[in-house]
Protein backbone atom coordinates (compact mmCIF):
# COMPACT_ATOMS: atom_id res chain seq x y z
CA UNK A 1 0.00 0.00 0.00
CA UNK A 2 2.64 2.57 1.06
CA UNK A 3 5.08 1.53 -1.68
CA UNK A 4 2.48 1.01 -4.42
CA UNK A 5 3.15 -2.71 -4.50
CA UNK A 6 6.93 -2.28 -4.33
CA UNK A 7 7.07 0.14 -7.29
CA UNK A 8 8.35 3.08 -5.22
CA UNK A 9 10.68 3.46 -2.26
CA UNK A 10 9.26 6.81 -1.17
CA UNK A 11 5.94 7.87 0.27
CA UNK A 12 4.87 11.35 1.22
CA UNK A 13 3.29 12.51 4.45
CA UNK A 14 2.00 15.98 5.39
CA UNK A 15 5.11 16.58 7.52
CA UNK A 16 7.63 15.23 5.00
CA UNK A 17 8.46 12.01 3.27
CA UNK A 18 9.73 8.56 4.19
CA UNK A 19 11.97 6.43 2.01
CA UNK A 20 14.03 3.29 1.85
CA UNK A 21 17.56 3.38 0.45
CA UNK A 22 20.38 0.86 0.21
CA UNK A 23 23.38 1.61 2.37
CA UNK A 24 26.86 1.62 0.84
CA UNK A 25 28.57 -1.81 0.83
CA UNK A 26 30.45 -2.52 4.06
CA UNK A 27 32.94 -5.20 5.13
CA UNK A 28 32.44 -6.90 8.48
CA UNK A 29 35.00 -9.25 10.01
CA UNK A 30 34.15 -11.78 12.71
CA UNK A 31 37.61 -13.26 13.44
CA UNK A 32 40.31 -10.78 12.36
CA UNK A 33 43.33 -13.02 13.12
CA UNK A 34 41.82 -15.91 11.11
CA UNK A 35 40.93 -13.59 8.23
CA UNK A 36 44.45 -12.12 8.27
CA UNK A 37 45.97 -15.63 8.16
CA UNK A 38 43.70 -16.64 5.26
CA UNK A 39 44.59 -13.48 3.30
CA UNK A 40 48.30 -14.17 3.74
CA UNK A 41 47.88 -17.86 2.82
CA UNK A 42 45.99 -16.93 -0.35
CA UNK A 43 48.57 -14.27 -1.25
CA UNK A 44 45.96 -11.48 -1.30
CA UNK A 45 48.32 -8.96 0.29
CA UNK A 46 46.53 -6.10 -1.47
CA UNK A 47 43.88 -6.56 1.27
CA UNK A 48 46.44 -5.75 4.00
CA UNK A 49 47.35 -2.18 4.94
CA UNK A 50 50.85 -1.27 5.95
CA UNK A 51 50.50 2.28 7.18
CA UNK A 52 53.03 3.76 9.60
CA UNK A 53 51.46 6.39 11.85
CA UNK A 54 52.87 8.97 14.24
CA UNK A 55 51.97 8.17 17.85
CA UNK A 56 50.65 11.51 19.11
CA UNK A 57 49.81 10.12 22.54
CA UNK A 58 53.43 9.10 23.04
CA UNK A 59 54.52 12.59 21.97
CA UNK A 60 52.28 14.10 24.66
CA UNK A 61 54.03 11.90 27.23
CA UNK A 62 57.41 13.34 26.15
CA UNK A 63 56.65 16.91 24.96
CA UNK A 64 60.25 18.22 25.22
CA UNK A 65 61.57 15.49 22.94
CA UNK A 66 58.64 15.83 20.54
CA UNK A 67 58.95 19.62 20.18
CA UNK A 68 62.63 19.21 19.26
CA UNK A 69 61.42 17.63 15.99
CA UNK A 70 60.88 20.06 13.11
CA UNK A 71 57.16 20.39 12.33
CA UNK A 72 55.94 19.30 15.76
CA UNK A 73 54.20 21.76 18.06
CA UNK A 74 52.43 20.90 21.31
CA UNK A 75 49.46 23.19 21.99
CA UNK A 76 46.69 23.34 24.55
CA UNK A 77 43.39 25.17 24.31
CA UNK A 78 41.49 26.67 27.22
CA UNK A 79 37.73 26.59 26.69
CA UNK A 80 35.10 28.81 28.25
CA UNK A 81 31.59 27.36 28.29
CA UNK A 82 28.28 28.52 29.72
CA UNK A 83 25.65 25.92 30.62
CA UNK A 84 22.21 27.20 31.58
CA UNK A 85 20.62 25.07 34.31
CA UNK A 86 17.59 24.04 32.28
CA UNK A 87 19.53 22.79 29.24
CA UNK A 88 20.41 19.11 28.93
CA UNK A 89 23.20 19.58 26.42
CA UNK A 90 26.41 21.53 26.27
CA UNK A 91 27.54 22.92 22.95
CA UNK A 92 31.22 23.65 22.63
CA UNK A 93 33.37 24.59 19.68
CA UNK A 94 34.03 20.92 18.90
CA UNK A 95 31.01 18.92 20.04
CA UNK A 96 27.61 18.64 21.65
CA UNK A 97 27.64 16.81 24.96
CA UNK A 98 24.38 15.52 26.35
CA UNK A 99 24.06 15.52 30.10
CA UNK A 100 21.90 13.21 32.13
CA UNK A 101 18.35 14.40 32.80
CA UNK A 102 18.03 16.52 35.91
CA UNK A 103 15.17 16.42 38.37
CA UNK A 104 12.44 18.88 37.54
CA UNK A 105 12.33 21.96 39.68
CA UNK A 106 9.26 24.05 40.27
CA UNK A 107 10.62 26.65 37.84
CA UNK A 108 11.17 24.09 35.03
CA UNK A 109 7.73 22.54 35.59
CA UNK A 110 6.11 25.94 35.11
CA UNK A 111 8.00 26.51 31.88
CA UNK A 112 6.53 23.95 29.46
CA UNK A 113 8.59 25.03 26.48
CA UNK A 114 11.84 23.30 25.61
CA UNK A 115 14.81 25.62 25.47
CA UNK A 116 17.56 25.31 22.90
CA UNK A 117 21.13 25.12 24.10
CA UNK A 118 22.68 28.55 24.24
CA UNK A 119 26.14 27.59 25.37
CA UNK A 120 28.80 29.91 24.08
CA UNK A 121 32.35 28.73 23.72
CA UNK A 122 35.45 30.80 23.32
CA UNK A 123 38.91 29.38 22.86
CA UNK A 124 42.28 30.96 23.30
CA UNK A 125 45.71 29.45 22.76
CA UNK A 126 47.57 28.74 25.94
CA UNK A 127 51.25 27.88 25.50
CA UNK A 128 52.35 24.74 27.22
Backbone as CSV, one residue per row, in Angstrom:
resi,resn,N_x,N_y,N_z,CA_x,CA_y,CA_z,C_x,C_y,C_z
1,UNK,0.833,-1.191,0.000,0.000,0.000,0.000,0.881,1.260,0.000
2,UNK,1.799,1.381,0.970,2.638,2.569,1.056,3.602,2.667,-0.126
3,UNK,4.078,1.523,-0.617,5.080,1.533,-1.680,4.476,1.224,-3.043
4,UNK,3.174,1.278,-3.150,2.482,1.012,-4.416,2.885,-0.350,-4.966
5,UNK,2.818,-1.356,-4.088,3.148,-2.715,-4.502,4.627,-2.905,-4.782
6,UNK,5.491,-2.156,-4.135,6.933,-2.277,-4.327,7.462,-1.473,-5.502
7,UNK,6.644,-0.645,-6.132,7.074,0.144,-7.293,7.856,1.394,-6.894
8,UNK,7.656,1.865,-5.674,8.347,3.076,-5.222,8.976,2.834,-3.856
9,UNK,10.021,3.563,-3.559,10.679,3.457,-2.262,10.456,4.719,-1.438
10,UNK,9.550,5.561,-1.848,9.265,6.813,-1.170,7.763,6.982,-1.024
11,UNK,7.331,7.464,0.132,5.943,7.873,0.272,5.898,9.177,1.028
12,UNK,4.951,10.002,0.665,4.866,11.349,1.218,3.829,11.420,2.324
13,UNK,4.174,12.223,3.328,3.290,12.511,4.448,3.131,14.018,4.533
14,UNK,2.151,14.520,5.261,2.000,15.976,5.388,3.238,16.658,5.978
15,UNK,3.959,15.966,6.869,5.112,16.580,7.521,6.429,16.308,6.799
16,UNK,6.400,15.549,5.714,7.632,15.229,5.000,7.470,13.952,4.206
17,UNK,8.549,13.255,3.997,8.462,12.005,3.266,9.337,10.948,3.911
18,UNK,8.973,9.697,3.696,9.735,8.563,4.190,10.247,7.798,2.980
19,UNK,11.446,7.202,3.135,11.971,6.435,2.013,12.889,5.332,2.491
20,UNK,13.103,4.378,1.621,14.033,3.293,1.846,15.162,3.462,0.850
21,UNK,16.385,3.288,1.318,17.556,3.378,0.447,18.542,2.299,0.866
22,UNK,19.328,1.829,-0.086,20.378,0.859,0.208,21.576,1.601,0.792
23,UNK,22.163,1.031,1.809,23.375,1.614,2.372,24.559,1.267,1.474
24,UNK,25.673,1.991,1.609,26.864,1.620,0.841,27.362,0.245,1.294
25,UNK,28.029,-0.510,0.423,28.572,-1.808,0.833,29.558,-1.629,1.991
26,UNK,29.554,-2.575,2.906,30.448,-2.522,4.063,31.047,-3.900,4.295
27,UNK,32.268,-3.948,4.811,32.939,-5.202,5.133,32.860,-5.407,6.634
28,UNK,32.426,-6.579,7.055,32.441,-6.905,8.483,33.310,-8.144,8.668
29,UNK,34.090,-8.150,9.733,35.002,-9.250,10.014,34.642,-9.835,11.365
30,UNK,34.517,-11.156,11.439,34.154,-11.781,12.709,35.363,-12.284,13.477
31,UNK,36.408,-12.735,12.777,37.607,-13.255,13.439,38.817,-12.690,12.701
32,UNK,39.259,-11.509,13.078,40.308,-10.784,12.356,41.594,-11.597,12.227
33,UNK,42.103,-12.243,13.288,43.334,-13.021,13.118,43.185,-14.144,12.079
34,UNK,42.037,-14.830,12.080,41.818,-15.912,11.114,41.705,-15.354,9.692
35,UNK,41.046,-14.218,9.545,40.928,-13.588,8.230,42.302,-13.140,7.742
36,UNK,43.103,-12.560,8.630,44.452,-12.121,8.271,45.290,-13.312,7.811
37,UNK,45.214,-14.432,8.535,45.965,-15.631,8.157,45.514,-16.152,6.793
38,UNK,44.216,-16.154,6.546,43.697,-16.635,5.258,44.140,-15.732,4.116
39,UNK,44.152,-14.432,4.338,44.587,-13.481,3.300,46.052,-13.730,2.954
40,UNK,46.881,-13.917,3.975,48.302,-14.175,3.739,48.513,-15.503,3.021
41,UNK,47.772,-16.527,3.436,47.881,-17.856,2.824,47.486,-17.823,1.351
42,UNK,46.467,-17.035,1.034,45.992,-16.932,-0.355,46.814,-15.943,-1.187
43,UNK,47.731,-15.224,-0.536,48.567,-14.268,-1.250,47.835,-13.000,-1.659
44,UNK,46.763,-12.672,-0.988,45.964,-11.479,-1.302,46.448,-10.296,-0.466
45,UNK,47.736,-10.002,-0.552,48.325,-8.962,0.290,47.799,-7.566,-0.026
46,UNK,47.137,-7.407,-1.172,46.528,-6.103,-1.474,45.388,-5.782,-0.502
47,UNK,44.914,-6.791,0.263,43.877,-6.562,1.266,44.457,-6.185,2.627
48,UNK,45.787,-6.073,2.729,46.437,-5.753,3.999,47.062,-4.365,3.906
49,UNK,46.764,-3.517,4.884,47.350,-2.182,4.939,48.681,-2.230,5.693
50,UNK,49.590,-1.439,5.235,50.853,-1.267,5.947,51.071,0.232,6.035
51,UNK,50.516,0.825,7.069,50.495,2.278,7.185,51.167,2.728,8.476
52,UNK,52.403,3.230,8.385,53.032,3.765,9.595,52.315,5.051,10.028
53,UNK,52.120,5.200,11.322,51.462,6.390,11.850,52.289,6.995,12.969
54,UNK,52.196,8.280,13.143,52.867,8.969,14.241,52.021,8.790,15.502
55,UNK,52.659,8.395,16.589,51.969,8.165,17.851,51.905,9.480,18.630
56,UNK,50.824,10.209,18.459,50.654,11.515,19.111,50.542,11.386,20.629
57,UNK,49.935,10.309,21.089,49.808,10.118,22.538,51.178,9.964,23.184
58,UNK,52.074,9.258,22.522,53.434,9.102,23.042,54.160,10.443,23.046
59,UNK,53.914,11.268,22.020,54.520,12.593,21.968,54.058,13.457,23.136
60,UNK,52.791,13.329,23.522,52.285,14.101,24.661,52.925,13.647,25.967
61,UNK,53.347,12.392,26.034,54.028,11.895,27.229,55.442,12.461,27.336
62,UNK,56.035,12.826,26.199,57.406,13.344,26.153,57.443,14.623,25.311
63,UNK,56.792,15.702,25.782,56.655,16.910,24.958,57.976,17.594,24.617
64,UNK,58.968,17.555,25.517,60.246,18.224,25.220,60.933,17.554,24.041
65,UNK,60.960,16.225,24.047,61.565,15.487,22.940,60.792,15.726,21.647
66,UNK,59.481,15.694,21.735,58.637,15.830,20.542,58.799,17.205,19.904
67,UNK,58.847,18.258,20.718,58.953,19.619,20.181,60.323,19.906,19.568
68,UNK,61.303,19.055,19.871,62.629,19.214,19.262,62.616,18.776,17.799
69,UNK,61.552,18.105,17.373,61.424,17.626,15.992,60.800,18.735,15.156
70,UNK,61.412,19.027,14.005,60.882,20.061,13.110,59.473,19.673,12.667
71,UNK,58.541,20.624,12.756,57.161,20.389,12.329,56.237,19.929,13.439
72,UNK,56.771,19.739,14.636,55.943,19.297,15.763,55.766,20.462,16.719
73,UNK,54.525,20.700,17.113,54.201,21.756,18.063,53.153,21.204,19.022
74,UNK,53.392,21.335,20.293,52.427,20.899,21.309,51.632,22.125,21.734
75,UNK,50.311,22.066,21.602,49.458,23.187,21.993,48.379,22.695,22.953
76,UNK,47.797,23.634,23.652,46.693,23.345,24.554,45.710,24.493,24.456
77,UNK,44.435,24.166,24.456,43.388,25.169,24.310,42.597,25.250,25.608
78,UNK,42.345,26.464,26.059,41.494,26.673,27.224,40.115,27.063,26.719
79,UNK,39.093,26.346,27.143,37.731,26.593,26.693,36.927,27.295,27.780
80,UNK,36.042,28.164,27.356,35.103,28.813,28.255,33.722,28.399,27.790
81,UNK,32.920,27.820,28.666,31.586,27.364,28.291,30.573,27.837,29.318
82,UNK,29.378,28.116,28.850,28.277,28.520,29.718,27.182,27.486,29.557
83,UNK,26.716,26.903,30.660,25.654,25.917,30.619,24.473,26.410,31.442
84,UNK,23.401,26.831,30.804,22.207,27.198,31.583,21.684,25.973,32.338
85,UNK,21.087,26.177,33.489,20.623,25.068,34.313,19.558,24.220,33.648
86,UNK,18.707,24.790,32.839,17.585,24.037,32.281,17.933,23.312,30.985
87,UNK,19.143,23.424,30.491,19.525,22.787,29.235,20.188,21.449,29.521
88,UNK,19.851,20.442,28.732,20.405,19.112,28.934,21.520,18.787,27.954
89,UNK,22.087,19.792,27.331,23.202,19.583,26.416,24.150,20.757,26.532
90,UNK,25.401,20.485,26.268,26.413,21.533,26.270,27.008,21.599,24.875
91,UNK,26.980,22.746,24.275,27.540,22.920,22.946,28.863,23.639,23.104
92,UNK,29.908,23.019,22.616,31.216,23.653,22.627,31.669,23.813,21.193
93,UNK,32.848,24.355,21.024,33.374,24.589,19.681,33.478,23.280,18.904
94,UNK,33.759,22.173,19.578,34.029,20.915,18.898,32.917,19.887,18.969
95,UNK,31.984,20.001,19.907,31.015,18.922,20.041,29.777,19.370,20.808
96,UNK,28.802,18.472,20.819,27.607,18.643,21.646,27.624,17.503,22.646
97,UNK,27.624,17.824,23.919,27.643,16.811,24.956,26.290,16.801,25.640
98,UNK,25.656,15.639,25.665,24.379,15.521,26.349,24.631,15.168,27.794
99,UNK,23.927,15.838,28.688,24.059,15.525,30.101,22.861,14.700,30.525
100,UNK,22.997,14.032,31.649,21.899,13.206,32.134,20.743,14.093,32.567
101,UNK,19.519,13.583,32.421,18.352,14.397,32.800,18.406,14.789,34.270
102,UNK,18.063,16.026,34.534,18.034,16.521,35.907,16.609,16.453,36.433
103,UNK,16.500,16.422,37.763,15.170,16.425,38.371,14.488,17.748,38.065
104,UNK,13.188,17.664,37.833,12.440,18.884,37.537,12.334,19.747,38.790
105,UNK,12.535,21.023,38.583,12.329,21.965,39.679,11.001,22.652,39.441
106,UNK,10.536,23.369,40.422,9.264,24.055,40.272,9.329,25.026,39.099
107,UNK,10.469,25.691,38.924,10.620,26.651,37.844,10.544,25.955,36.481
108,UNK,11.194,24.771,36.317,11.167,24.086,35.033,9.807,23.457,34.762
109,UNK,9.068,23.084,35.808,7.729,22.537,35.594,6.793,23.617,35.069
110,UNK,6.965,24.854,35.548,6.108,25.943,35.108,6.397,26.303,33.656
111,UNK,7.616,26.148,33.243,8.000,26.507,31.876,7.862,25.270,31.001
112,UNK,6.789,25.127,30.270,6.530,23.952,29.461,7.290,23.920,28.155
113,UNK,7.885,25.017,27.761,8.587,25.027,26.476,9.985,24.471,26.639
114,UNK,10.463,23.813,25.561,11.838,23.304,25.606,12.767,24.393,25.115
115,UNK,13.862,24.577,25.829,14.811,25.622,25.469,15.942,25.013,24.660
116,UNK,16.410,25.749,23.672,17.561,25.309,22.898,18.819,25.657,23.666
117,UNK,19.849,24.864,23.439,21.132,25.119,24.099,21.693,26.444,23.626
118,UNK,22.137,27.232,24.582,22.683,28.545,24.237,24.103,28.680,24.741
119,UNK,24.783,27.562,24.844,26.136,27.591,25.370,27.064,28.282,24.398
120,UNK,27.813,29.214,24.907,28.803,29.907,24.081,30.173,29.374,24.448
121,UNK,31.017,29.224,23.467,32.352,28.728,23.724,33.364,29.632,23.076
122,UNK,34.350,30.001,23.833,35.450,30.800,23.323,36.716,30.031,23.586
123,UNK,37.651,30.074,22.671,38.912,29.381,22.858,40.054,30.329,22.689
124,UNK,41.081,30.168,23.488,42.280,30.959,23.300,43.470,30.028,23.449
125,UNK,44.515,30.286,22.705,45.709,29.451,22.757,46.432,29.709,24.069
126,UNK,46.823,28.652,24.698,47.571,28.738,25.936,48.856,27.942,25.746
127,UNK,50.013,28.610,25.719,51.255,27.881,25.500,51.524,26.887,26.616
128,UNK,52.095,25.791,26.235,52.352,24.742,27.219,53.787,24.749,27.636
